[in-house]
Amino acid sequence: MNLADVWQTARQRLRDLLNEDTFNRWIAGIVPVRQENATVVLGVSCGVFSDWLNANYRDLIERSLRDVSGVSDLAVVFETGHEAPAEPLPAAPLPLLAAPESGRPPRSRKRAGTPPSPAETPAMNRRFSFSTFVVGENNRFAHAACVAVAASPGTAYNPLFIHSSTGLGKTHLLQATAQELLKKWPNAKVAYRSSEEFSNEFIDSLRSGATAEFRTRYRGVDLLLIDDVHFFAGKEKLQEEFFHTFNALYHAHKQIVLTSDRPPHEIAGVEKRLVSRFEWGLATDIAIPDLETRVAILRRKQDDHALKLPDNVLFMVASRIRSNIRRLEGALIRLVSYASVTGASLDLAKAEEVLGPLLDEEPVSLVTVEHIQRTVSEFYDIRLADMVGNRRPQNIAMPRQVAMYLCRELTGYSSPVIGEHFHRNHATVLHAEASIKERLTVNPEFQREINILRRKVRA
């Protein structure tokens, strides 16, 4: 049995063991990702699900998988960032977008090993729709641009490039755009992929000699949506392929929507000709939501739950968790789950106690890694792209270490999270922090520089 079959059987056992509410809340959304020797990696949507499953259901899940697989030492690891695939949308005539040639019979056979076409597998989360997206001043323009793209693809904003920090709604808007378009034209050929999925498919096509099929598949879509294109950095062959795919779609007036954690011109390691194409259409950002928008998000999210929280609890959560909508939703799920499992009522004090670790992890201010990177780059007169690039001369390496040090001091983010923003591992961040601390102890002039930078960042 492969992993999918093993998980399906184990999943059914868990359904029989647990009550319906518990199964639907915690188990139904788990997806099998991969197996690494005796370790099974299961995908969940966010860290709250991972924490809760580790604390409450991991042993039960491992026992079920061991019984089904026959592997006595099998262990389970939960990986965030995965959503259970939605059911395929129903087919209907396509009135406006280019439809397949009439009279041509559908192909009944496919080349072995060829991935399904994007039109056949629009694996999207049904919750990510325009109706469930809370619009505020921080995202109003990005939302309006996506609505316009869904209504009239390939015209006004092509490509549409949305950038923001993690967890502010880029993926939600991306999937909402695709699903709104598919409501109008269900036969539209839609390809929604993360940059990693697109990269893996391209690599597989090279290995299997199926590059022609890969190109036909992606250059024949009506709507191409790629999440997190900053991960194309440093992948020269992939960039070359995407460059030609982009050109083919653009000149055929097909819609392209891309997301990234930074504006096009700040993505290091991406060819200039590709960056220029990212900027051909509209590039817009999503900022951190204000308090009123965060409260509105919580009220919208709690509509998915039977249990409603008091307004003072919602305001406390919204005022304490400011950096990330995913963390905001995670806090709500944790509170609702606690009240549901224990049957206890939630007042303000109890809510703060339940959310203790989550509140402690929240940055003490709204200072972002991107803001620190920009401020330090301007102060030392280096390019922002060099801050996250691979160049290591002293005039770049030292400012980079300063930026990492200030991120550790002023944002509250962990070293692995900061490392991701600099395209480096957590050990590099810890080394930078130690180096800057050592230099501060022996160099008064350097101390003054850091104090000036602190003031600039906080201002």
PEJO-V392336 format. One record per residue. N is the residue number from 1. OMEGA is omega in degrees with one decimal (none if undefined). NEAR is the number of other ideal C-beta (glycine too) atoms within 8 Angstrom. D_CENTER is the distance of its C-alpha to the mean C-alpha in Angstrom with 1 decimal. Layout:
BEGIN
n:N omega:OMEGA near:NEAR d_center:D_CENTER
n:N omega:OMEGA near:NEAR d_center:D_CENTER
END
This chain:
BEGIN
n:1 omega:175.1 near:6 d_center:31.0
n:2 omega:-174.2 near:5 d_center:27.5
n:3 omega:-179.4 near:9 d_center:24.5
n:4 omega:-179.6 near:7 d_center:23.6
n:5 omega:178.8 near:8 d_center:27.2
n:6 omega:-179.1 near:14 d_center:27.5
n:7 omega:-179.2 near:13 d_center:24.5
n:8 omega:179.1 near:8 d_center:25.9
n:9 omega:178.4 near:10 d_center:29.2
n:10 omega:179.4 near:13 d_center:28.0
n:11 omega:179.3 near:10 d_center:25.9
n:12 omega:176.6 near:8 d_center:29.1
n:13 omega:178.7 near:11 d_center:31.0
n:14 omega:176.9 near:13 d_center:28.5
n:15 omega:-179.5 near:9 d_center:28.9
n:16 omega:-175.8 near:6 d_center:32.7
n:17 omega:-172.8 near:7 d_center:32.5
n:18 omega:174.8 near:9 d_center:30.3
n:19 omega:-171.2 near:5 d_center:31.0
n:20 omega:-177.8 near:6 d_center:29.1
n:21 omega:179.8 near:7 d_center:27.2
n:22 omega:179.7 near:9 d_center:26.0
n:23 omega:-177.3 near:12 d_center:25.1
n:24 omega:-176.9 near:7 d_center:23.1
n:25 omega:-168.8 near:9 d_center:21.3
n:26 omega:-172.0 near:11 d_center:20.4
n:27 omega:-171.9 near:14 d_center:21.1
n:28 omega:-176.4 near:8 d_center:20.6
n:29 omega:179.7 near:10 d_center:16.8
n:30 omega:177.4 near:12 d_center:16.9
n:31 omega:175.4 near:10 d_center:16.5
n:32 omega:-176.6 near:12 d_center:18.3
n:33 omega:-179.2 near:8 d_center:16.4
n:34 omega:174.8 near:7 d_center:19.2
n:35 omega:178.6 near:7 d_center:22.4
n:36 omega:-174.2 near:5 d_center:23.4
n:37 omega:-178.2 near:4 d_center:27.2
n:38 omega:179.3 near:6 d_center:27.8
n:39 omega:176.5 near:10 d_center:24.2
n:40 omega:178.3 near:14 d_center:22.1
n:41 omega:178.8 near:12 d_center:18.3
n:42 omega:-175.9 near:14 d_center:17.0
n:43 omega:174.4 near:12 d_center:13.5
n:44 omega:-171.3 near:13 d_center:12.6
n:45 omega:-175.1 near:8 d_center:9.9
n:46 omega:-175.9 near:11 d_center:10.0
n:47 omega:179.3 near:7 d_center:12.6
n:48 omega:177.9 near:11 d_center:15.2
n:49 omega:179.4 near:14 d_center:15.7
n:50 omega:-179.6 near:12 d_center:15.9
n:51 omega:-176.8 near:8 d_center:18.4
n:52 omega:179.8 near:12 d_center:20.4
n:53 omega:178.0 near:14 d_center:20.7
n:54 omega:-175.9 near:8 d_center:21.8
n:55 omega:-169.5 near:6 d_center:24.3
n:56 omega:-171.1 near:7 d_center:25.7
n:57 omega:-176.8 near:9 d_center:25.2
n:58 omega:-178.8 near:11 d_center:24.5
n:59 omega:-179.4 near:6 d_center:28.2
n:60 omega:179.1 near:9 d_center:28.8
n:61 omega:178.8 near:14 d_center:25.9
n:62 omega:179.6 near:11 d_center:27.3
n:63 omega:-179.9 near:8 d_center:30.8
n:64 omega:179.9 near:12 d_center:29.9
n:65 omega:177.9 near:15 d_center:28.3
n:66 omega:179.9 near:11 d_center:31.2
n:67 omega:-176.4 near:9 d_center:33.7
n:68 omega:-174.1 near:11 d_center:32.2
n:69 omega:-175.8 near:9 d_center:31.6
n:70 omega:179.1 near:6 d_center:34.7
n:71 omega:-170.0 near:8 d_center:32.9
n:72 omega:-177.6 near:5 d_center:34.4
n:73 omega:-177.2 near:5 d_center:32.2
n:74 omega:178.8 near:12 d_center:28.8
n:75 omega:-177.7 near:8 d_center:26.0
n:76 omega:173.5 near:11 d_center:22.6
n:77 omega:179.8 near:8 d_center:19.4
n:78 omega:-178.6 near:13 d_center:16.3
n:79 omega:-176.8 near:11 d_center:12.8
n:80 omega:176.3 near:11 d_center:9.8
n:81 omega:-178.8 near:6 d_center:6.6
n:82 omega:175.8 near:10 d_center:9.2
n:83 omega:175.0 near:7 d_center:10.8
n:84 omega:-177.7 near:8 d_center:14.5
n:85 omega:177.5 near:8 d_center:15.4
n:86 omega:174.2 near:10 d_center:17.3
n:87 omega:-178.6 near:4 d_center:20.9
n:88 omega:179.2 near:7 d_center:21.9
n:89 omega:-178.7 near:9 d_center:22.9
n:90 omega:-179.6 near:5 d_center:26.7
n:91 omega:177.2 near:5 d_center:28.3
n:92 omega:-178.8 near:6 d_center:30.5
n:93 omega:-179.8 near:5 d_center:32.2
n:94 omega:-171.6 near:10 d_center:30.4
n:95 omega:-170.9 near:4 d_center:32.5
n:96 omega:-179.2 near:5 d_center:31.0
n:97 omega:-176.0 near:10 d_center:28.6
n:98 omega:-179.3 near:3 d_center:30.3
n:99 omega:176.5 near:7 d_center:31.3
n:100 omega:-179.7 near:4 d_center:32.5
n:101 omega:-179.2 near:4 d_center:36.2
n:102 omega:176.3 near:5 d_center:38.5
n:103 omega:179.8 near:3 d_center:40.9
n:104 omega:-177.7 near:6 d_center:38.7
n:105 omega:178.1 near:3 d_center:38.4
n:106 omega:178.7 near:4 d_center:35.0
n:107 omega:-177.5 near:5 d_center:34.5
n:108 omega:-178.9 near:3 d_center:35.1
n:109 omega:178.5 near:3 d_center:34.4
n:110 omega:174.7 near:6 d_center:31.5
n:111 omega:-178.5 near:6 d_center:31.7
n:112 omega:177.3 near:4 d_center:30.9
n:113 omega:179.8 near:6 d_center:27.5
n:114 omega:179.7 near:8 d_center:26.2
n:115 omega:178.1 near:6 d_center:22.7
n:116 omega:-179.1 near:7 d_center:22.9
n:117 omega:-178.6 near:8 d_center:22.6
n:118 omega:-178.5 near:15 d_center:19.5
n:119 omega:-176.8 near:10 d_center:21.9
n:120 omega:-174.0 near:6 d_center:22.6
n:121 omega:175.7 near:8 d_center:19.2
n:122 omega:-173.7 near:13 d_center:16.8
n:123 omega:-176.4 near:6 d_center:14.6
n:124 omega:-179.3 near:11 d_center:13.0
n:125 omega:-177.5 near:7 d_center:12.7
n:126 omega:179.1 near:7 d_center:16.0
n:127 omega:-178.7 near:6 d_center:14.9
n:128 omega:179.7 near:13 d_center:12.6
n:129 omega:177.6 near:11 d_center:15.8
n:130 omega:-176.9 near:10 d_center:17.5
n:131 omega:-179.5 near:4 d_center:19.8
n:132 omega:179.6 near:9 d_center:17.4
n:133 omega:-179.1 near:13 d_center:15.7
n:134 omega:-176.4 near:9 d_center:17.6
n:135 omega:175.4 near:6 d_center:18.9
n:136 omega:-179.9 near:11 d_center:20.0
n:137 omega:-176.9 near:7 d_center:21.3
n:138 omega:-173.3 near:11 d_center:18.0
n:139 omega:-171.7 near:15 d_center:16.4
n:140 omega:-176.4 near:9 d_center:19.6
n:141 omega:178.5 near:7 d_center:19.9
n:142 omega:178.5 near:13 d_center:16.4
n:143 omega:-179.5 near:12 d_center:17.1
n:144 omega:179.2 near:8 d_center:20.6
n:145 omega:179.3 near:13 d_center:19.6
n:146 omega:177.1 near:16 d_center:17.3
n:147 omega:179.4 near:10 d_center:20.3
n:148 omega:179.3 near:10 d_center:22.6
n:149 omega:179.8 near:16 d_center:20.8
n:150 omega:-178.8 near:13 d_center:20.8
n:151 omega:-176.4 near:6 d_center:24.5
n:152 omega:-174.8 near:7 d_center:25.6
n:153 omega:174.4 near:12 d_center:23.4
n:154 omega:-176.4 near:8 d_center:24.5
n:155 omega:-169.2 near:7 d_center:26.6
n:156 omega:-173.1 near:7 d_center:25.7
n:157 omega:-178.3 near:10 d_center:22.3
n:158 omega:1.1 near:14 d_center:21.9
n:159 omega:169.6 near:15 d_center:19.6
n:160 omega:-176.3 near:15 d_center:17.3
n:161 omega:-177.9 near:16 d_center:14.9
n:162 omega:-180.0 near:18 d_center:12.5
n:163 omega:177.5 near:14 d_center:11.5
n:164 omega:172.3 near:11 d_center:10.6
n:165 omega:-178.7 near:11 d_center:9.6
n:166 omega:169.6 near:7 d_center:6.5
n:167 omega:-178.6 near:9 d_center:6.7
n:168 omega:171.9 near:14 d_center:9.1
n:169 omega:-179.6 near:12 d_center:8.6
n:170 omega:-178.0 near:12 d_center:7.5
n:171 omega:177.3 near:9 d_center:6.1
n:172 omega:-179.7 near:10 d_center:9.1
n:173 omega:-180.0 near:15 d_center:11.4
n:174 omega:-178.5 near:16 d_center:10.7
n:175 omega:177.2 near:14 d_center:11.6
n:176 omega:178.6 near:14 d_center:14.3
n:177 omega:-179.7 near:14 d_center:15.8
n:178 omega:-176.2 near:15 d_center:16.2
n:179 omega:176.9 near:14 d_center:17.6
n:180 omega:177.9 near:13 d_center:19.9
n:181 omega:-179.5 near:14 d_center:21.2
n:182 omega:174.0 near:12 d_center:21.8
n:183 omega:-178.0 near:6 d_center:23.8
n:184 omega:-176.8 near:7 d_center:26.2
n:185 omega:-173.3 near:11 d_center:26.3
n:186 omega:178.4 near:10 d_center:25.4
n:187 omega:179.6 near:11 d_center:26.7
n:188 omega:178.3 near:12 d_center:24.4
n:189 omega:-175.3 near:12 d_center:22.8
n:190 omega:175.7 near:14 d_center:19.1
n:191 omega:174.4 near:12 d_center:16.7
n:192 omega:-177.6 near:12 d_center:13.0
n:193 omega:165.3 near:11 d_center:11.3
n:194 omega:179.2 near:8 d_center:8.5
n:195 omega:179.2 near:13 d_center:10.5
n:196 omega:178.7 near:8 d_center:11.3
n:197 omega:179.1 near:8 d_center:12.7
n:198 omega:179.8 near:12 d_center:14.6
n:199 omega:-179.0 near:12 d_center:15.9
n:200 omega:178.0 near:8 d_center:17.0
n:201 omega:178.9 near:11 d_center:18.8
n:202 omega:178.6 near:12 d_center:20.5
n:203 omega:178.3 near:8 d_center:21.7
n:204 omega:-179.9 near:11 d_center:23.0
n:205 omega:176.7 near:12 d_center:24.8
n:206 omega:-178.1 near:9 d_center:26.5
n:207 omega:-175.4 near:6 d_center:27.6
n:208 omega:-178.5 near:7 d_center:29.0
n:209 omega:-176.1 near:6 d_center:30.5
n:210 omega:-178.7 near:11 d_center:28.6
n:211 omega:179.1 near:8 d_center:27.3
n:212 omega:178.1 near:6 d_center:29.4
n:213 omega:178.2 near:10 d_center:27.7
n:214 omega:-178.6 near:12 d_center:24.2
n:215 omega:178.6 near:11 d_center:25.3
n:216 omega:-176.7 near:8 d_center:27.0
n:217 omega:-174.4 near:12 d_center:24.1
n:218 omega:179.5 near:11 d_center:21.6
n:219 omega:178.2 near:9 d_center:24.4
n:220 omega:-177.9 near:6 d_center:25.7
n:221 omega:174.8 near:14 d_center:22.8
n:222 omega:-179.2 near:12 d_center:23.1
n:223 omega:177.5 near:15 d_center:19.4
n:224 omega:179.3 near:13 d_center:16.9
n:225 omega:-180.0 near:15 d_center:13.2
n:226 omega:-179.8 near:13 d_center:11.1
n:227 omega:174.0 near:12 d_center:7.4
n:228 omega:-178.3 near:11 d_center:7.3
n:229 omega:177.0 near:13 d_center:11.1
n:230 omega:177.4 near:11 d_center:11.9
n:231 omega:171.7 near:8 d_center:11.8
n:232 omega:-175.6 near:12 d_center:14.9
n:233 omega:176.5 near:10 d_center:16.7
n:234 omega:-179.0 near:5 d_center:19.9
n:235 omega:-169.1 near:8 d_center:19.8
n:236 omega:-179.1 near:7 d_center:22.9
n:237 omega:178.6 near:8 d_center:23.7
n:238 omega:178.3 near:11 d_center:20.3
n:239 omega:178.0 near:12 d_center:20.5
n:240 omega:-179.9 near:8 d_center:24.0
n:241 omega:-178.2 near:11 d_center:23.1
n:242 omega:176.9 near:11 d_center:20.3
n:243 omega:-178.9 near:12 d_center:22.8
n:244 omega:175.8 near:9 d_center:25.3
n:245 omega:177.6 near:12 d_center:23.0
n:246 omega:-178.4 near:12 d_center:21.9
n:247 omega:-178.2 near:9 d_center:25.6
n:248 omega:-179.4 near:9 d_center:26.7
n:249 omega:-177.2 near:13 d_center:24.3
n:250 omega:-177.4 near:13 d_center:25.1
n:251 omega:174.3 near:6 d_center:28.8
n:252 omega:179.4 near:6 d_center:28.7
n:253 omega:173.7 near:7 d_center:27.2
n:254 omega:-172.3 near:12 d_center:24.1
n:255 omega:176.5 near:13 d_center:21.0
n:256 omega:176.3 near:14 d_center:18.1
n:257 omega:-175.1 near:16 d_center:14.8
n:258 omega:173.1 near:12 d_center:12.3
n:259 omega:179.5 near:13 d_center:9.5
n:260 omega:176.8 near:13 d_center:9.4
n:261 omega:179.4 near:10 d_center:9.4
n:262 omega:179.3 near:8 d_center:13.2
n:263 omega:-176.8 near:10 d_center:16.0
n:264 omega:-174.5 near:11 d_center:17.3
n:265 omega:179.8 near:7 d_center:20.4
n:266 omega:179.1 near:8 d_center:18.7
n:267 omega:179.3 near:14 d_center:16.8
n:268 omega:175.7 near:11 d_center:19.2
n:269 omega:176.1 near:8 d_center:20.2
n:270 omega:-176.7 near:11 d_center:19.8
n:271 omega:-177.7 near:8 d_center:23.2
n:272 omega:-178.1 near:5 d_center:24.6
n:273 omega:177.6 near:7 d_center:25.5
n:274 omega:176.4 near:13 d_center:21.9
n:275 omega:-179.7 near:12 d_center:20.8
n:276 omega:178.5 near:8 d_center:23.7
n:277 omega:174.6 near:12 d_center:22.6
n:278 omega:-176.1 near:12 d_center:19.2
n:279 omega:-179.5 near:10 d_center:21.5
n:280 omega:-175.5 near:8 d_center:23.9
n:281 omega:-178.7 near:10 d_center:22.5
n:282 omega:172.3 near:9 d_center:20.7
n:283 omega:-178.4 near:11 d_center:18.1
n:284 omega:-176.5 near:11 d_center:17.1
n:285 omega:171.0 near:9 d_center:15.0
n:286 omega:-178.9 near:13 d_center:13.6
n:287 omega:176.1 near:9 d_center:15.4
n:288 omega:-177.3 near:10 d_center:15.4
n:289 omega:176.9 near:12 d_center:17.1
n:290 omega:-174.2 near:9 d_center:20.8
n:291 omega:-177.7 near:8 d_center:22.5
n:292 omega:179.4 near:7 d_center:23.7
n:293 omega:179.2 near:12 d_center:20.3
n:294 omega:176.3 near:15 d_center:18.9
n:295 omega:178.8 near:11 d_center:21.9
n:296 omega:177.6 near:10 d_center:21.5
n:297 omega:179.6 near:14 d_center:18.0
n:298 omega:179.4 near:14 d_center:19.5
n:299 omega:177.6 near:9 d_center:22.4
n:300 omega:-177.6 near:9 d_center:20.5
n:301 omega:-177.2 near:10 d_center:18.4
n:302 omega:172.8 near:13 d_center:21.6
n:303 omega:178.7 near:6 d_center:23.1
n:304 omega:-176.2 near:5 d_center:21.3
n:305 omega:179.7 near:8 d_center:23.6
n:306 omega:-177.7 near:2 d_center:27.3
n:307 omega:180.0 near:8 d_center:27.7
n:308 omega:-179.1 near:4 d_center:27.6
n:309 omega:177.2 near:14 d_center:27.4
n:310 omega:-178.5 near:8 d_center:29.9
n:311 omega:-178.2 near:6 d_center:29.1
n:312 omega:175.7 near:7 d_center:29.9
n:313 omega:178.3 near:13 d_center:27.3
n:314 omega:179.9 near:13 d_center:24.6
n:315 omega:176.9 near:9 d_center:25.7
n:316 omega:-179.8 near:11 d_center:25.7
n:317 omega:-178.1 near:15 d_center:22.1
n:318 omega:-178.4 near:14 d_center:21.1
n:319 omega:-177.5 near:8 d_center:23.3
n:320 omega:-179.1 near:9 d_center:22.2
n:321 omega:-168.8 near:13 d_center:18.4
n:322 omega:-166.9 near:11 d_center:17.5
n:323 omega:-164.5 near:11 d_center:14.6
n:324 omega:-179.2 near:10 d_center:11.6
n:325 omega:178.3 near:11 d_center:11.5
n:326 omega:177.4 near:9 d_center:9.7
n:327 omega:177.3 near:12 d_center:12.7
n:328 omega:178.5 near:15 d_center:14.9
n:329 omega:178.5 near:12 d_center:14.3
n:330 omega:177.7 near:12 d_center:14.6
n:331 omega:179.0 near:13 d_center:17.9
n:332 omega:-179.9 near:14 d_center:19.2
n:333 omega:-179.7 near:10 d_center:18.7
n:334 omega:-179.8 near:13 d_center:20.4
n:335 omega:-179.4 near:15 d_center:23.3
n:336 omega:-179.6 near:12 d_center:23.8
n:337 omega:178.9 near:10 d_center:23.8
n:338 omega:-179.5 near:11 d_center:26.2
n:339 omega:-178.6 near:13 d_center:28.5
n:340 omega:-176.6 near:10 d_center:28.4
n:341 omega:-174.6 near:6 d_center:29.2
n:342 omega:-175.8 near:6 d_center:31.8
n:343 omega:-177.9 near:5 d_center:33.3
n:344 omega:174.7 near:7 d_center:33.5
n:345 omega:-175.5 near:5 d_center:33.3
n:346 omega:170.0 near:12 d_center:30.8
n:347 omega:-174.3 near:8 d_center:32.3
n:348 omega:-177.5 near:9 d_center:30.9
n:349 omega:-179.9 near:6 d_center:32.1
n:350 omega:179.0 near:10 d_center:30.9
n:351 omega:178.8 near:14 d_center:27.4
n:352 omega:178.4 near:10 d_center:27.2
n:353 omega:-179.5 near:7 d_center:28.5
n:354 omega:-176.9 near:10 d_center:26.0
n:355 omega:-173.9 near:13 d_center:23.1
n:356 omega:-178.6 near:8 d_center:24.8
n:357 omega:-179.2 near:6 d_center:22.4
n:358 omega:179.1 near:12 d_center:19.3
n:359 omega:179.9 near:10 d_center:21.4
n:360 omega:-179.0 near:6 d_center:22.7
n:361 omega:-175.6 near:6 d_center:19.3
n:362 omega:177.4 near:12 d_center:18.5
n:363 omega:-176.9 near:10 d_center:19.4
n:364 omega:178.2 near:4 d_center:23.0
n:365 omega:179.0 near:7 d_center:22.3
n:366 omega:175.5 near:7 d_center:19.9
n:367 omega:-178.5 near:10 d_center:20.3
n:368 omega:176.6 near:10 d_center:17.1
n:369 omega:-178.9 near:11 d_center:16.8
n:370 omega:179.6 near:10 d_center:16.7
n:371 omega:178.4 near:9 d_center:19.9
n:372 omega:178.8 near:15 d_center:21.6
n:373 omega:-179.9 near:13 d_center:20.9
n:374 omega:-177.2 near:9 d_center:22.5
n:375 omega:-179.6 near:11 d_center:25.3
n:376 omega:178.8 near:14 d_center:26.3
n:377 omega:179.4 near:15 d_center:26.2
n:378 omega:-177.6 near:7 d_center:28.5
n:379 omega:-178.1 near:11 d_center:30.7
n:380 omega:175.7 near:10 d_center:31.4
n:381 omega:172.7 near:5 d_center:31.4
n:382 omega:179.3 near:10 d_center:28.9
n:383 omega:178.0 near:6 d_center:26.2
n:384 omega:179.5 near:10 d_center:22.7
n:385 omega:178.9 near:10 d_center:21.6
n:386 omega:-179.2 near:12 d_center:24.0
n:387 omega:-178.9 near:16 d_center:22.3
n:388 omega:-178.4 near:10 d_center:19.4
n:389 omega:-174.6 near:10 d_center:21.6
n:390 omega:-178.7 near:5 d_center:23.9
n:391 omega:-173.5 near:6 d_center:27.2
n:392 omega:174.4 near:5 d_center:29.1
n:393 omega:-173.3 near:6 d_center:32.3
n:394 omega:-177.5 near:5 d_center:33.3
n:395 omega:175.9 near:8 d_center:32.8
n:396 omega:-175.8 near:13 d_center:29.0
n:397 omega:-178.7 near:9 d_center:28.6
n:398 omega:175.4 near:9 d_center:30.2
n:399 omega:178.1 near:14 d_center:28.2
n:400 omega:178.2 near:12 d_center:25.0
n:401 omega:177.3 near:11 d_center:26.3
n:402 omega:-179.7 near:13 d_center:27.3
n:403 omega:178.1 near:14 d_center:23.8
n:404 omega:179.1 near:15 d_center:22.4
n:405 omega:-179.6 near:13 d_center:25.3
n:406 omega:176.6 near:14 d_center:24.7
n:407 omega:178.3 near:14 d_center:21.0
n:408 omega:-175.4 near:12 d_center:22.3
n:409 omega:-167.6 near:7 d_center:25.0
n:410 omega:-177.5 near:12 d_center:23.6
n:411 omega:-176.1 near:13 d_center:20.0
n:412 omega:179.0 near:7 d_center:20.3
n:413 omega:177.8 near:9 d_center:17.2
n:414 omega:-179.9 near:6 d_center:17.9
n:415 omega:176.1 near:10 d_center:18.9
n:416 omega:179.4 near:9 d_center:16.1
n:417 omega:178.3 near:8 d_center:13.5
n:418 omega:178.6 near:16 d_center:15.9
n:419 omega:178.4 near:13 d_center:16.5
n:420 omega:-179.4 near:7 d_center:13.0
n:421 omega:178.9 near:12 d_center:13.6
n:422 omega:-177.3 near:13 d_center:16.9
n:423 omega:179.2 near:10 d_center:16.0
n:424 omega:-179.1 near:6 d_center:18.4
n:425 omega:-174.2 near:7 d_center:18.8
n:426 omega:179.9 near:10 d_center:19.8
n:427 omega:177.7 near:6 d_center:23.5
n:428 omega:179.3 near:11 d_center:23.5
n:429 omega:179.6 near:17 d_center:22.4
n:430 omega:177.1 near:9 d_center:25.0
n:431 omega:178.8 near:8 d_center:27.6
n:432 omega:179.9 near:12 d_center:26.9
n:433 omega:-179.5 near:12 d_center:27.3
n:434 omega:-178.5 near:8 d_center:30.6
n:435 omega:-179.2 near:9 d_center:31.9
n:436 omega:178.5 near:13 d_center:31.5
n:437 omega:179.8 near:9 d_center:33.1
n:438 omega:179.9 near:8 d_center:36.0
n:439 omega:179.9 near:9 d_center:36.5
n:440 omega:-176.8 near:10 d_center:36.6
n:441 omega:-174.1 near:6 d_center:39.4
n:442 omega:-173.1 near:5 d_center:41.7
n:443 omega:-179.1 near:8 d_center:41.0
n:444 omega:179.1 near:5 d_center:41.8
n:445 omega:177.9 near:6 d_center:40.9
n:446 omega:176.0 near:9 d_center:37.4
n:447 omega:179.3 near:9 d_center:37.2
n:448 omega:177.8 near:8 d_center:38.0
n:449 omega:-178.0 near:9 d_center:35.3
n:450 omega:177.8 near:13 d_center:32.7
n:451 omega:176.8 near:8 d_center:34.1
n:452 omega:-179.7 near:9 d_center:34.0
n:453 omega:177.7 near:13 d_center:30.4
n:454 omega:-179.2 near:11 d_center:29.6
n:455 omega:179.5 near:8 d_center:31.4
n:456 omega:-179.6 near:9 d_center:29.7
n:457 omega:-177.0 near:12 d_center:26.2
n:458 omega:179.0 near:8 d_center:27.2
n:459 omega:none near:4 d_center:29.0
END
